[in-house]
């Protein structure tokens, strides 16, 4: 679900193959149509690709992971997505959708609990926040404040049942140890998908510490 790097990679060999395949199906004499930037991630996802998060975000996650591991504290990861963004884009156009996304990015940043906490924008309609030393209950409180602040902005969204722009948030919490576990982001993204399945303006969390604790427990002798 990461559009940022895909939009920058539109001239790579993969997209050359895509354009070639589209050209093979095009009637002769009809000009080639470029693949829209906002559609490249959808094509990649349909082919099972897993785009990178981008160097700045990956470096930030690695630093947060290592700092949490060194201090033996929990790390919470929030993946935030604008609800019904595709419908908003279609109804209001690219420029307005971009302005709204930029406005929400500022709202998220202003709502973060501590000075130094950082929000990263991921693609057109997602935001990512890493919160070291934040267990699951504190992460839920932070997520609720973000969702409430965006709801209270009351940005009209006529294609949403809520009537205004809302976000759904997925949370993953882990006790970092060793190298960065790439499944950490996937877990938060999975929690986001579950939240979206439940409806609008929802929050779901997965606590990876429980699974790790069970795995580390010694088995009883038979």
C-alpha positions in Angstrom: 0.0 0.0 0.0 2.9 2.3 -0.6 2.4 4.6 -3.5 5.4 7.0 -2.9 8.2 4.9 -4.4 6.0 3.5 -7.1 5.1 6.9 -8.4 8.8 7.7 -8.6 9.6 4.4 -10.4 7.3 4.9 -13.3 10.1 4.7 -15.9 11.6 1.5 -14.6 11.7 -1.9 -16.4 8.6 -3.1 -14.7 6.5 -0.2 -16.0 8.1 -0.6 -19.4 6.7 -4.2 -19.4 3.3 -2.9 -18.3 3.3 -0.3 -21.1 4.4 -2.9 -23.6 1.6 -5.2 -22.5 -1.0 -2.4 -22.8 0.4 -1.4 -26.2 0.1 -5.0 -27.5 -3.7 -4.9 -26.8 -4.1 -1.4 -28.3 -5.5 -1.1 -31.8 -2.9 0.1 -34.3 -2.8 3.8 -34.8 -4.2 4.6 -31.3 -1.7 6.6 -29.1 -0.4 5.0 -26.0 -2.0 6.2 -22.7 0.3 6.6 -19.7 -0.5 4.7 -16.6 -1.8 7.2 -14.0 0.6 7.7 -11.0 -2.2 7.0 -8.6 -3.0 3.7 -10.3 0.5 2.2 -10.2 0.3 1.0 -6.7 -3.0 -0.8 -7.4 -1.4 -2.6 -10.4 1.6 -3.6 -8.3 -0.7 -4.9 -5.5 -2.7 -6.9 -8.0 0.5 -8.6 -9.1 1.5 -9.4 -5.6 4.3 -6.9 -5.4 5.4 -5.4 -2.0 6.7 -1.9 -2.6 9.3 -0.5 -0.2 8.3 2.1 2.3 10.9 4.6 1.2 14.3 5.3 2.8 13.3 8.1 5.2 10.5 6.0 6.8 12.5 2.8 6.8 15.4 4.6 8.6 13.0 6.1 11.1 11.4 2.7 11.9 14.8 1.2 12.3 16.0 3.9 14.6 12.8 3.6 16.7 13.1 -0.2 16.8 16.8 0.0 17.9 16.1 2.7 20.5 13.2 0.7 22.0 15.2 -2.5 22.0 18.1 -0.8 23.8 15.8 0.6 26.5 13.7 -2.6 26.7 10.4 -0.8 26.1 7.5 -1.3 23.8 7.2 0.2 20.3 3.8 1.1 18.8 3.3 1.7 15.1 0.2 3.5 13.8 -0.8 3.2 10.1 -3.5 5.8 9.4 -5.5 5.9 6.2 -8.1 8.4 4.9 -11.4 6.6 4.6 -13.1 6.6 1.2 -10.2 8.5 -0.4 -10.7 7.1 -3.9 -14.3 8.4 -3.8 -13.1 11.7 -2.5 -10.6 11.9 -5.3 -13.2 11.2 -7.9 -15.8 13.6 -6.4 -13.5 16.6 -5.7 -10.5 16.2 -8.0 -6.8 15.8 -7.6 -6.0 19.3 -6.4 -8.6 19.3 -3.6 -7.8 15.7 -2.6 -4.1 16.6 -2.3 -4.9 19.7 -0.2 -7.0 17.7 2.2 -4.3 15.0 2.5 -1.8 17.7 3.3 -4.1 19.3 5.8 -4.7 16.0 7.6 -0.9 15.4 7.6 -0.5 18.6 9.6 -3.4 17.6 11.9 -1.8 14.3 12.7 1.5 15.9 13.4 -0.1 18.5 15.7 -1.9 15.8 17.6 1.1 13.6 18.4 1.6 13.1 22.1 5.3 14.1 22.5 7.7 16.6 21.1 9.9 14.8 18.7 7.3 12.3 17.6 7.2 12.3 13.8 4.5 11.6 11.2 5.4 10.3 7.8 3.2 10.4 4.7 3.0 7.2 2.8 1.5 7.5 -0.7 -1.5 9.8 -1.3 -3.7 8.8 1.6 -1.7 7.1 4.4 0.3 8.3 7.3 2.7 6.3 9.6 3.7 7.1 13.2 6.1 5.2 15.4 5.8 5.7 19.1 8.6 4.3 21.2 7.8 3.4 24.9 4.1 3.3 24.1 2.2 0.1 25.2 -1.0 -0.8 23.5 -3.4 1.1 25.7 -1.4 4.4 25.4 -1.2 3.8 21.6 -5.0 3.4 21.4 -5.4 6.7 23.3 -3.1 8.5 20.9 -4.9 7.0 17.9 -8.3 8.0 19.2 -7.0 11.6 19.7 -5.8 11.6 16.0 -9.1 10.2 14.7 -11.2 12.6 16.8 -9.1 15.7 15.7 -9.6 14.8 12.1 -13.3 14.2 12.6 -13.7 17.5 14.3 -12.0 19.3 11.4 -15.4 18.5 9.7 -14.1 18.5 6.1 -17.1 17.7 4.0 -17.1 14.3 2.2 -20.3 13.8 0.3 -19.4 10.3 -0.8 -18.9 9.1 2.8 -21.6 7.9 5.1 -20.0 9.9 7.9 -20.5 13.1 5.8 -17.0 14.3 6.7 -13.5 13.1 6.1 -12.5 10.4 8.6 -9.6 8.0 9.1 -9.1 4.4 10.1 -6.1 3.4 12.1 -4.2 0.1 12.5 -1.9 -0.3 15.5 0.9 -2.9 16.1 2.7 -3.1 19.4 5.9 -5.1 19.9 8.8 -5.5 22.3 11.7 -5.0 19.9 14.7 -7.2 20.1 17.5 -7.9 17.5 17.0 -6.6 14.0 14.0 -4.8 12.7 11.2 -7.3 12.1 9.7 -6.5 8.7 6.4 -8.1 9.7 5.9 -5.3 12.2 4.6 -2.9 9.5 2.6 -5.7 7.9 0.9 -6.4 11.3 -0.1 -2.7 11.6 -1.3 -2.7 8.1 -3.4 -5.8 8.7 -5.0 -4.2 11.8 -5.8 -1.2 9.5 -7.5 -3.5 7.0 -9.6 -5.0 9.9 -10.6 -1.6 11.0 -11.7 -0.6 7.5 -13.7 -3.8 7.2 -15.6 -2.8 10.3 -16.6 0.6 8.8 -15.5 4.2 9.0 -13.4 6.0 11.6 -12.3 2.8 13.3 -9.3 1.7 15.3 -7.9 -1.9 15.6 -4.8 -3.0 17.3 -2.6 -6.2 17.4 -0.3 -6.9 20.3 2.6 -8.9 19.1 4.1 -9.1 22.6 1.5 -11.8 23.5 2.6 -14.0 20.7 6.3 -13.5 21.5 5.7 -14.3 25.2 3.9 -17.5 24.3 6.7 -18.5 21.9 9.4 -17.9 24.5 7.8 -19.8 27.3 9.4 -23.2 27.9 7.3 -26.2 27.1 6.2 -28.5 30.0 7.6 -32.0 30.0 5.1 -34.6 28.9 
